[in-house]
Amino acid sequence: MGKHSSAVTRSNSNRRPVYLTAVGLLVLSLGAVFVIRSIGSGNGADGLLGGGGSCDDPTQIQLSTAPELQPQLESAAKSLAAKGGNDGVPCLQFTITGASSAKVAQDVASGSDTRPDLWVPDSSIWVAKADDGQSIPSVAVPSVATSPLVLVGRSENFANTSSWLASFAGAQPALLDPLNQSEGALALLAIQAERAKTSASNTQVAGVLVPLAQRLGSMAKQYTEADGPLSKAAAESSNVVVPVSEQSFVKYQDEHPEAQLKAIVPDTGTLLLDYPMVVTGRSNTEAVTEAGKALAQEMLGDAGSQSREDAGFRDHLVSALGGGRGVGDITQLTKPTGSAVDKGLQSWATLSLSAHSLAVLDVSGSMNEKVPGSTKTRMQLTLEAAENGLKLFPDTSAIGLWIYSQQLNGTADWRSLVPIRKLSTSQRKDLVSSLRGTQAKIGGGTGLYDTAIAAVRTVRDSYDPTAVNTVMLFTDGQGNQDDPGSMSLDQAVRALEALRDPARPVRIIALGIGPEASSAELARLAQATGGRSYVARNPADLQEVFINALQGR
């Protein structure tokens, strides 16, 4: 940390002039960065902001913060500098830069030379992600401000606010990019955190999150600012709801008083953006920690409270905003653990990728059997699940369709109905038409192993590095039933393992249907490719199993 004489240096992409009333202060505007010379400088400014000459050599602190809190931290830093050298107040100078929390976490984790000494992310979920392999940054102060996550939309879109999951299911959620924006990440984590109260099943959660991830993942550019989705939510007849911080909502209201929007917190409660003061410097950490605590104390003191509330932030005790602003008193959900954060974001990252997949349907004779308690056959239920599942994929996905049974196509056990192509309107029509025209082969055996190997090869030949490449394999039987001339299970597993390429992974997602499906056999086939298997003992449950399979891909 070098030595300078300034009290505060501000650096971000939205520069604006600073006007000081104190006579004698020299304000230098140099390009995109300006420096306020205020304490102990060689230009005769001693004593004007405090210190009486005792702060000739202040300790320099580089601080990075979530941009929305930057003005409040700057104000606190200036106030602290004015007291430097008096009554035991340390002599400090802060250079404050605004940057996204995800970006700073990545910089620190990668060992970047630009890492700051102190960091105020908008949420503590990013702290563990700033692990550089040697240590996780320490938290000097748990919170210098707070803002609860709220759900914003038109009044008519809040028919069911019993939970985050119910609120999402009843409208069209528009999330800020969960992998890079705290509000989006916390929305996903809130759905998981509330399950202790709602007892929502994996299938219920997946039924909402899978199509949401696919829809948002297919966008050319993810939402990174609240104004865009909030404007969509405010449009007349819009069914869009947006999870954002209360502070973002209050700011939008102030700037758009005509917007017909309201903010709610579901009955289960909510999570917080908590703005911790984090020590990220490599050296002099004791002094940096004390500097962070001193700045936090200034932020939380009486002088900083009005500025903080005017900007829409709550204090560290999460006290409700005054003047009827925001959502009032709230219930807090249990803060997610680091492992829960990692699991939630990793799952979203996988779900939001487009699919490059080949659906391979069993049309052997046993698929004609009626399902107990139903008027439909296994074949009919499978085709319904496949057709409904197709609706979960966005247009950016590429899907093809095969059917298979013993010697279905001459000596081959499989037949291509629709090649793998992007889900254009015509491709969707071709797939739906082929599904509806598919019938089981009377007396046909399964012919599974040869088909699985051929399907993996086909997907690999058209591999898409920007997507999840899979074979979705549906079967109600065991291996190569009634196909004695084919290979054994062990031979099939070895063949699939030989096709594995870590740089170009193609995974089998195996879906067993009915009581005869061999879970052990399907597991071995899927695991040979790094994939997973699922079994619906009751074919009527296949739709739920299909959704779970997409979530686990």
C-alpha positions as CSV (number, residue, x, y, z in Angstrom):
1,M,0.0,0.0,0.0
2,G,1.6,3.2,-1.2
3,K,1.5,6.6,0.6
4,H,-0.5,9.6,-0.7
5,S,-2.1,12.6,1.0
6,S,-5.7,12.3,-0.3
7,A,-8.6,11.4,1.9
8,V,-10.7,9.7,-0.7
9,T,-10.1,8.6,-4.3
10,R,-13.1,7.6,-6.3
11,S,-12.9,5.3,-9.3
12,N,-15.8,4.0,-11.3
13,S,-17.4,4.2,-14.7
14,N,-19.9,6.9,-13.9
15,R,-17.8,10.0,-12.9
16,R,-19.5,13.1,-11.6
17,P,-18.0,16.4,-10.3
18,V,-17.5,16.9,-6.6
19,Y,-18.0,20.3,-5.0
20,L,-16.4,21.2,-1.7
21,T,-17.2,24.2,0.4
22,A,-14.0,24.1,2.5
23,V,-11.8,26.9,1.3
24,G,-8.3,25.9,0.3
25,L,-9.0,22.3,-0.8
26,L,-7.5,21.5,-4.1
27,V,-9.6,19.3,-6.3
28,L,-7.7,17.7,-9.1
29,S,-9.6,16.1,-11.9
30,L,-7.2,13.8,-13.8
31,G,-8.8,11.9,-16.7
32,A,-11.3,9.3,-15.4
33,V,-10.1,9.4,-11.8
34,F,-10.2,12.4,-9.5
35,V,-8.3,12.9,-6.2
36,I,-9.4,15.1,-3.3
37,R,-6.4,16.4,-1.5
38,S,-7.6,17.0,2.0
39,I,-5.4,15.9,4.8
40,G,-1.7,16.5,5.5
41,S,-0.9,17.5,2.0
42,G,2.0,19.6,1.0
43,N,-0.3,22.2,-0.4
44,G,-1.2,23.9,2.9
45,A,-4.4,21.9,3.5
46,D,-3.4,20.8,7.0
47,G,-6.1,21.2,9.6
48,L,-8.9,22.0,7.2
49,L,-10.4,18.5,7.5
50,G,-8.9,17.5,10.7
51,G,-5.7,16.2,12.3
52,G,-3.9,19.5,12.9
53,G,-0.8,18.2,11.1
54,S,-1.0,14.8,12.7
55,C,-2.1,13.0,9.5
56,D,0.8,13.9,7.2
57,D,1.2,10.3,6.2
58,P,-2.2,8.5,6.2
59,T,-2.4,4.8,5.6
60,Q,-3.6,4.0,2.1
61,I,-6.5,1.6,1.7
62,Q,-7.8,0.3,-1.7
63,L,-11.5,-0.6,-1.3
64,S,-13.9,-2.1,-3.8
65,T,-17.6,-2.1,-3.3
66,A,-20.9,-2.9,-4.9
67,P,-21.6,0.2,-7.0
68,E,-24.9,1.1,-5.4
69,L,-23.2,1.6,-2.0
70,Q,-20.3,3.6,-3.3
71,P,-21.7,7.1,-2.6
72,Q,-22.4,6.1,1.1
73,L,-19.0,4.6,1.6
74,E,-17.3,7.7,0.1
75,S,-19.3,10.0,2.4
76,A,-18.3,7.9,5.4
77,A,-14.6,7.8,4.3
78,K,-14.5,11.6,4.0
79,S,-16.1,12.0,7.4
80,L,-13.6,9.5,8.9
81,A,-10.7,11.3,7.2
82,A,-11.9,14.6,8.7
83,K,-11.5,13.1,12.2
84,G,-8.1,11.5,11.5
85,G,-5.5,12.0,14.2
86,N,-8.0,13.2,16.8
87,D,-9.2,11.2,19.8
88,G,-7.4,8.1,18.6
89,V,-9.1,8.0,15.2
90,P,-6.6,6.5,12.7
91,C,-5.2,8.4,9.8
92,L,-6.6,6.7,6.7
93,Q,-7.1,7.5,3.0
94,F,-9.5,5.3,1.0
95,T,-9.4,4.8,-2.8
96,I,-12.9,3.5,-3.5
97,T,-13.9,1.7,-6.7
98,G,-17.3,0.3,-7.7
99,A,-17.3,-3.2,-9.2
100,S,-19.7,-6.2,-9.4
101,S,-19.3,-8.6,-6.4
102,A,-18.9,-11.6,-8.7
103,K,-16.1,-9.9,-10.6
104,V,-14.2,-9.0,-7.5
105,A,-14.6,-12.5,-6.1
106,Q,-13.2,-13.9,-9.3
107,D,-10.3,-11.5,-9.3
108,V,-9.4,-12.4,-5.7
109,A,-9.8,-16.1,-6.3
110,S,-7.5,-15.9,-9.3
111,G,-4.8,-14.1,-7.4
112,S,-5.1,-11.0,-9.5
113,D,-2.7,-8.1,-8.7
114,T,-5.6,-5.7,-8.7
115,R,-7.3,-7.3,-5.7
116,P,-8.3,-4.6,-3.1
117,D,-7.3,-4.3,0.5
118,L,-11.0,-4.2,1.6
119,W,-14.1,-5.3,-0.2
120,V,-17.8,-4.7,0.4
121,P,-19.8,-7.1,-1.8
122,D,-23.6,-6.8,-1.9
123,S,-23.9,-10.3,-0.4
124,S,-21.8,-12.5,1.8
125,I,-22.5,-15.4,-0.6
126,W,-19.6,-14.2,-2.7
127,V,-17.0,-14.4,0.2
128,A,-16.3,-18.1,-0.1
129,K,-16.0,-17.8,-3.8
130,A,-13.0,-15.4,-3.3
131,D,-10.9,-18.3,-2.0
132,D,-7.5,-18.0,-3.7
133,G,-6.4,-21.5,-2.7
134,Q,-4.5,-20.3,0.4
135,S,-7.3,-18.7,2.4
136,I,-10.9,-17.5,2.3
137,P,-11.0,-13.7,3.0
138,S,-12.0,-12.8,6.5
139,V,-15.0,-10.7,7.4
140,A,-14.1,-7.7,9.5
141,V,-17.7,-6.5,10.0
142,P,-20.7,-8.7,9.1
143,S,-22.8,-5.9,7.7
144,V,-22.5,-2.1,7.0
145,A,-26.0,-2.0,5.4
146,T,-28.8,-4.4,4.4
147,S,-31.5,-4.8,1.9
148,P,-34.0,-7.6,1.8
149,L,-34.8,-9.5,-1.4
150,V,-38.4,-8.6,-2.5
151,L,-40.6,-9.7,-5.4
152,V,-41.8,-6.8,-7.6
153,G,-44.7,-6.8,-10.1
154,R,-48.1,-5.6,-10.8
155,S,-50.7,-6.3,-8.1
156,E,-52.7,-8.7,-10.3
157,N,-49.7,-11.0,-10.4
158,F,-49.6,-11.7,-6.7
159,A,-52.6,-14.0,-6.3
160,N,-50.5,-16.6,-4.3
161,T,-47.8,-15.1,-2.2
162,S,-47.5,-18.1,0.2
163,S,-44.0,-18.8,-0.9
164,W,-41.4,-17.9,-3.5
165,L,-42.1,-21.1,-5.4
166,A,-45.8,-20.4,-5.5
167,S,-45.2,-16.8,-6.5
168,F,-42.9,-17.9,-9.3
169,A,-45.4,-20.6,-10.5
170,G,-48.2,-18.0,-10.8
171,A,-46.3,-15.5,-13.0
172,Q,-43.4,-15.2,-15.3
173,P,-40.2,-14.6,-13.3
174,A,-37.4,-12.5,-14.7
175,L,-34.2,-13.1,-12.8
176,L,-31.0,-11.1,-12.9
177,D,-28.2,-13.5,-13.9
178,P,-27.9,-15.8,-10.9
179,L,-24.3,-16.6,-11.6
180,N,-23.2,-13.0,-11.5
181,Q,-25.9,-11.0,-9.7
182,S,-26.8,-11.5,-6.0
183,E,-30.5,-10.8,-6.5
184,G,-30.9,-13.6,-9.0
185,A,-28.8,-16.0,-6.9
186,L,-30.7,-15.2,-3.7
187,A,-34.0,-15.8,-5.4
188,L,-32.9,-19.4,-6.2
189,L,-31.5,-19.9,-2.7
190,A,-34.8,-18.6,-1.2
191,I,-36.8,-21.3,-3.0
192,Q,-34.5,-23.9,-1.4
193,A,-34.3,-22.2,2.0
194,E,-38.1,-22.0,2.4
195,R,-38.5,-25.8,1.8
196,A,-38.1,-26.3,5.5
197,K,-41.5,-24.5,5.8
198,T,-43.2,-25.6,2.6
199,S,-42.0,-29.2,2.3
200,A,-42.0,-28.7,-1.5
201,S,-40.9,-31.8,-3.3
202,N,-37.9,-32.0,-5.7
203,T,-40.4,-32.4,-8.5
204,Q,-42.4,-29.3,-7.6
205,V,-39.2,-27.2,-7.4
206,A,-37.9,-28.7,-10.6
207,G,-41.2,-28.1,-12.4
208,V,-40.7,-24.3,-11.8
209,L,-36.9,-24.0,-12.1
210,V,-36.2,-26.2,-15.1
211,P,-38.3,-24.3,-17.6
212,L,-37.2,-21.0,-16.0
213,A,-33.6,-21.9,-16.4
214,Q,-34.0,-23.0,-19.9
215,R,-35.9,-19.8,-20.9
216,L,-33.5,-17.4,-19.3
217,G,-30.5,-19.5,-20.4
218,S,-31.5,-19.1,-24.0
219,M,-31.5,-15.3,-23.8
220,A,-28.8,-13.7,-25.9
221,K,-27.8,-11.5,-22.9
222,Q,-28.7,-12.2,-19.3
223,Y,-30.2,-9.4,-17.1
224,T,-27.5,-7.6,-15.2
225,E,-29.4,-4.4,-14.1
226,A,-32.7,-4.2,-12.4
227,D,-34.2,-1.4,-14.6
228,G,-34.7,-3.6,-17.6
229,P,-36.8,-6.4,-16.1
230,L,-38.6,-3.9,-13.8
231,S,-39.7,-1.9,-16.8
232,K,-41.1,-5.1,-18.4
233,A,-42.9,-5.9,-15.1
234,A,-44.4,-2.4,-15.1
235,A,-45.9,-2.7,-18.6
236,E,-49.7,-2.9,-18.9
237,S,-51.0,-6.5,-18.7
238,S,-47.5,-7.8,-17.9
239,N,-47.3,-11.0,-16.0
240,V,-43.6,-10.5,-15.2
241,V,-42.4,-10.5,-11.6
242,V,-38.8,-9.6,-10.7
243,P,-36.8,-10.6,-7.5
244,V,-34.7,-7.6,-6.7
245,S,-33.4,-5.9,-3.5
246,E,-35.7,-3.5,-1.7
247,Q,-33.1,-0.8,-2.4
248,S,-33.4,-1.4,-6.2
249,F,-37.2,-1.3,-6.0
250,V,-37.2,2.0,-3.9
251,K,-34.7,3.6,-6.3
252,Y,-36.8,2.5,-9.3
253,Q,-39.9,3.9,-7.6
254,D,-38.2,7.2,-7.0
255,E,-37.1,7.5,-10.6
256,H,-40.4,6.2,-12.1
257,P,-43.3,7.3,-9.8
258,E,-45.8,6.5,-12.5
259,A,-44.9,2.8,-12.5
260,Q,-47.8,0.6,-11.3
261,L,-45.5,-1.7,-9.3
262,K,-45.7,-3.2,-5.8
263,A,-43.1,-5.1,-3.8
264,I,-44.0,-8.1,-1.6
265,V,-42.1,-10.6,0.6
266,P,-43.7,-14.1,0.4
267,D,-45.2,-15.5,3.6
268,T,-42.2,-17.8,4.1
269,G,-39.8,-14.9,4.5
270,T,-36.8,-13.7,2.5
271,L,-33.0,-13.5,2.4
272,L,-30.8,-10.4,2.7
273,L,-28.2,-8.6,0.8
274,D,-26.0,-7.9,3.8
275,Y,-23.0,-5.9,2.5
276,P,-20.2,-7.3,4.7
277,M,-16.8,-5.5,5.2
278,V,-14.3,-8.1,4.0
279,V,-10.5,-8.1,4.2
280,T,-9.0,-9.2,0.9
281,G,-5.5,-7.7,1.1
282,R,-2.4,-10.0,1.2
283,S,-0.4,-7.9,3.6
284,N,-0.7,-5.7,6.7
285,T,-4.1,-7.4,7.3
286,E,-4.3,-6.3,10.9
287,A,-4.1,-2.6,10.0
288,V,-6.5,-3.2,7.1
289,T,-9.0,-4.9,9.4
290,E,-8.9,-2.0,11.8
291,A,-9.4,0.4,8.9
292,G,-12.4,-1.6,7.8
293,K,-13.9,-1.5,11.3
294,A,-13.3,2.2,11.6
295,L,-15.1,2.9,8.2
296,A,-17.9,0.6,9.1
297,Q,-18.4,2.4,12.4
298,E,-18.6,5.7,10.5
299,M,-21.1,4.1,8.1
300,L,-23.3,2.8,10.9
301,G,-23.1,6.0,13.0
302,D,-25.6,8.8,13.1
303,A,-23.9,10.8,10.4
304,G,-24.2,8.0,7.9
305,S,-27.7,6.8,8.8
306,Q,-29.7,9.4,7.0
307,S,-27.7,9.1,3.7
308,R,-28.0,5.4,3.9
309,E,-31.8,5.4,4.4
310,D,-32.3,8.1,1.7
311,A,-30.7,5.7,-0.8
312,G,-33.0,2.9,0.3
313,F,-30.7,0.8,2.4
314,R,-31.6,-0.6,5.8
315,D,-29.2,-0.6,8.7
316,H,-27.3,-3.7,9.9
317,L,-30.2,-4.6,12.2
318,V,-32.6,-4.7,9.2
319,S,-34.8,-2.0,10.6
320,A,-37.7,-1.1,8.3
321,L,-37.3,2.0,6.1
322,G,-39.2,5.1,7.2
323,G,-41.9,7.1,5.4
324,G,-43.8,4.0,4.2
325,R,-41.0,3.1,1.8
326,G,-40.3,-0.5,1.0
327,V,-42.0,-3.5,2.4
328,G,-41.8,-2.8,6.2
329,D,-41.0,-5.5,8.7
330,I,-39.9,-8.8,7.3
331,T,-39.4,-12.4,8.3
332,Q,-35.9,-13.8,7.5
333,L,-35.2,-17.2,6.0
334,T,-32.3,-19.2,7.3
335,K,-29.1,-18.0,5.6
336,P,-27.8,-20.7,3.2
337,T,-24.5,-22.4,3.9
338,G,-21.6,-22.2,1.6
339,S,-22.3,-25.7,0.3
340,A,-25.9,-24.9,-0.4
341,V,-24.8,-21.8,-2.3
342,D,-22.4,-23.8,-4.4
343,K,-25.0,-26.6,-5.1
344,G,-27.7,-24.1,-6.0
345,L,-25.5,-22.1,-8.5
346,Q,-23.9,-25.2,-10.0
347,S,-27.4,-26.7,-10.6
348,W,-28.5,-23.5,-12.3
349,A,-25.4,-23.3,-14.4
350,T,-26.2,-26.8,-15.7
351,L,-29.9,-26.2,-16.2
352,S,-29.5,-23.0,-18.0
353,L,-27.3,-24.5,-20.7
354,S,-29.1,-25.3,-24.0
355,A,-29.5,-29.0,-24.9
356,H,-28.1,-30.9,-27.8
357,S,-29.9,-34.1,-27.4
358,L,-31.2,-37.2,-29.0
359,A,-34.4,-38.7,-27.6
360,V,-34.4,-42.5,-28.1
361,L,-37.8,-44.2,-27.4
362,D,-38.3,-47.9,-26.8
363,V,-41.1,-49.2,-29.1
364,S,-40.7,-52.9,-28.1
365,G,-43.9,-55.0,-27.8
366,S,-44.1,-54.7,-24.0
367,M,-44.8,-50.9,-24.4
368,N,-48.3,-51.9,-25.6
369,E,-49.2,-53.1,-22.1
370,K,-51.9,-51.2,-20.2
371,V,-50.7,-49.4,-17.1
372,P,-52.6,-50.7,-14.0
373,G,-55.2,-48.1,-12.8
374,S,-55.1,-46.3,-16.2
375,T,-56.7,-46.7,-19.6
376,K,-53.4,-45.9,-21.3
377,T,-50.5,-48.0,-22.3
378,R,-46.9,-47.5,-21.4
379,M,-46.3,-46.2,-24.9
380,Q,-49.0,-43.6,-24.7
381,L,-47.8,-42.3,-21.4
382,T,-44.2,-42.2,-22.7
383,L,-45.2,-40.3,-25.8
384,E,-47.2,-37.8,-23.6
385,A,-44.2,-37.2,-21.3
386,A,-41.9,-36.7,-24.3
387,E,-44.2,-34.2,-25.9
388,N,-44.8,-32.3,-22.7
389,G,-41.1,-32.4,-22.0
390,L,-40.4,-30.9,-25.4
391,K,-42.2,-27.7,-24.2
392,L,-39.5,-27.2,-21.6
393,F,-36.7,-26.6,-24.1
394,P,-36.2,-23.2,-25.6
395,D,-35.7,-22.6,-29.3
396,T,-31.9,-22.5,-28.9
397,S,-31.9,-26.2,-28.0
398,A,-31.4,-28.9,-30.7
399,I,-33.4,-32.1,-30.3
400,G,-33.7,-35.2,-32.5
401,L,-35.8,-38.4,-32.2
402,W,-35.1,-42.1,-32.7
403,I,-37.2,-45.2,-31.9
404,Y,-35.8,-48.7,-31.3
405,S,-36.7,-52.3,-31.0
406,Q,-35.0,-55.6,-32.1
407,Q,-34.2,-55.4,-35.8
408,L,-36.5,-52.5,-36.3
409,N,-34.7,-51.2,-39.4
410,G,-33.4,-54.3,-41.2
411,T,-30.6,-55.6,-39.1
412,A,-30.3,-52.4,-37.1
413,D,-32.3,-52.0,-33.9
414,W,-33.0,-48.3,-34.3
415,R,-34.6,-45.9,-36.8
416,S,-34.1,-42.2,-37.0
417,L,-37.3,-40.3,-37.2
418,V,-36.1,-36.7,-36.9
419,P,-32.5,-35.6,-37.1
420,I,-31.0,-33.4,-34.4
421,R,-31.8,-29.8,-35.3
422,K,-32.5,-26.5,-33.6
423,L,-36.1,-26.3,-32.2
424,S,-37.5,-24.1,-34.9
425,T,-41.2,-24.1,-35.5
426,S,-40.9,-26.7,-38.2
427,Q,-38.6,-28.9,-36.1
428,R,-41.1,-28.8,-33.2
429,K,-43.9,-29.8,-35.6
430,D,-41.8,-32.6,-37.0
431,L,-41.1,-33.9,-33.5
432,V,-44.7,-33.7,-32.3
433,S,-46.0,-35.3,-35.5
434,S,-43.5,-38.2,-35.2
435,L,-44.3,-38.7,-31.5
436,R,-48.0,-38.9,-32.2
437,G,-47.5,-41.3,-35.1
438,T,-45.3,-43.7,-33.1
439,Q,-46.6,-47.2,-32.2
440,A,-45.0,-50.1,-30.4
441,K,-43.8,-53.0,-32.5
442,I,-45.9,-56.1,-31.7
443,G,-43.7,-58.9,-30.5
444,G,-40.6,-56.8,-30.8
445,G,-37.7,-57.3,-28.4
446,T,-35.8,-54.4,-26.7
447,G,-32.5,-54.2,-28.5
448,L,-31.2,-51.6,-26.0
449,Y,-27.3,-52.0,-26.0
450,D,-26.6,-51.5,-29.7
451,T,-29.0,-48.6,-29.8
452,A,-27.4,-46.9,-26.9
453,I,-23.9,-47.1,-28.4
454,A,-25.1,-45.9,-31.8
455,A,-27.0,-43.0,-30.2
456,V,-23.9,-41.8,-28.3
457,R,-21.8,-41.9,-31.5
458,T,-24.5,-39.9,-33.4
459,V,-24.6,-37.1,-30.8
460,R,-20.8,-37.0,-30.6
461,D,-20.6,-36.6,-34.4
462,S,-22.7,-33.4,-34.2
463,Y,-21.2,-32.3,-30.8
464,D,-22.1,-28.7,-29.6
465,P,-19.5,-27.3,-27.2
466,T,-22.0,-24.6,-26.0
467,A,-24.6,-27.1,-24.9
468,V,-25.3,-30.1,-22.7
469,N,-24.9,-33.1,-25.1
470,T,-27.1,-36.0,-24.1
471,V,-28.9,-39.2,-25.2
472,M,-32.3,-39.4,-23.5
473,L,-32.9,-43.1,-23.4
474,F,-36.4,-44.4,-22.6
475,T,-37.0,-48.1,-22.0
476,D,-39.4,-50.4,-20.1
477,G,-37.4,-53.6,-20.3
478,Q,-34.1,-55.1,-19.6
479,G,-31.1,-54.8,-22.0
480,N,-31.3,-56.8,-25.1
481,Q,-34.3,-58.9,-24.1
482,D,-35.2,-61.4,-26.9
483,D,-32.0,-60.4,-28.8
484,P,-29.6,-63.2,-28.0
485,G,-27.2,-62.5,-30.8
486,S,-26.3,-59.1,-29.4
487,M,-23.6,-58.1,-27.0
488,S,-23.7,-58.6,-23.2
489,L,-24.1,-55.8,-20.7
490,D,-20.4,-55.9,-19.8
491,Q,-19.5,-55.5,-23.4
492,A,-21.9,-52.6,-23.9
493,V,-20.4,-50.8,-20.8
494,R,-16.9,-51.3,-22.1
495,A,-17.9,-50.0,-25.5
496,L,-19.5,-46.9,-24.0
497,E,-16.5,-46.3,-21.7
498,A,-14.3,-46.4,-24.8
499,L,-16.3,-43.6,-26.4
500,R,-15.9,-41.3,-23.4
501,D,-14.0,-38.1,-24.2
502,P,-13.6,-35.6,-21.3
503,A,-13.3,-32.7,-23.9
504,R,-16.5,-33.7,-25.7
505,P,-18.7,-35.5,-23.1
506,V,-21.9,-37.1,-24.3
507,R,-24.0,-38.5,-21.4
508,I,-26.8,-41.0,-21.3
509,I,-29.8,-39.9,-19.3
510,A,-31.7,-43.2,-18.9
511,L,-35.3,-43.2,-18.0
512,G,-36.8,-46.6,-17.0
513,I,-40.6,-47.1,-17.3
514,G,-42.6,-49.6,-15.4
515,P,-41.9,-52.6,-13.0
516,E,-39.7,-54.5,-15.4
517,A,-37.2,-51.8,-16.0
518,S,-33.8,-52.8,-14.6
519,S,-32.5,-49.9,-12.5
520,A,-29.1,-51.6,-12.0
521,E,-28.7,-52.1,-15.7
522,L,-29.7,-48.6,-16.6
523,A,-27.4,-47.2,-13.9
524,R,-24.4,-49.1,-15.4
525,L,-25.1,-47.8,-18.9
526,A,-25.6,-44.2,-17.8
527,Q,-22.6,-44.2,-15.5
528,A,-20.4,-45.5,-18.3
529,T,-20.9,-42.2,-20.0
530,G,-20.9,-40.0,-16.9
531,G,-24.7,-39.8,-17.0
532,R,-27.5,-40.7,-14.6
533,S,-30.5,-43.0,-14.6
534,Y,-34.1,-42.7,-13.3
535,V,-36.9,-45.2,-13.0
536,A,-40.7,-44.5,-12.9
537,R,-42.1,-47.8,-11.5
538,N,-45.5,-46.4,-12.2
539,P,-45.5,-45.1,-15.8
540,A,-48.0,-42.5,-14.8
541,D,-45.2,-40.8,-12.8
542,L,-43.0,-40.5,-15.9
543,Q,-43.6,-36.8,-16.4
544,E,-42.2,-36.1,-12.9
545,V,-39.3,-38.4,-13.5
546,F,-38.6,-36.7,-16.8
547,I,-38.4,-33.2,-15.1
548,N,-36.1,-34.6,-12.5
549,A,-33.9,-36.1,-15.2
550,L,-33.6,-32.7,-16.9
551,Q,-32.6,-31.1,-13.5
552,G,-30.0,-33.8,-13.0
553,R,-28.4,-33.7,-16.4
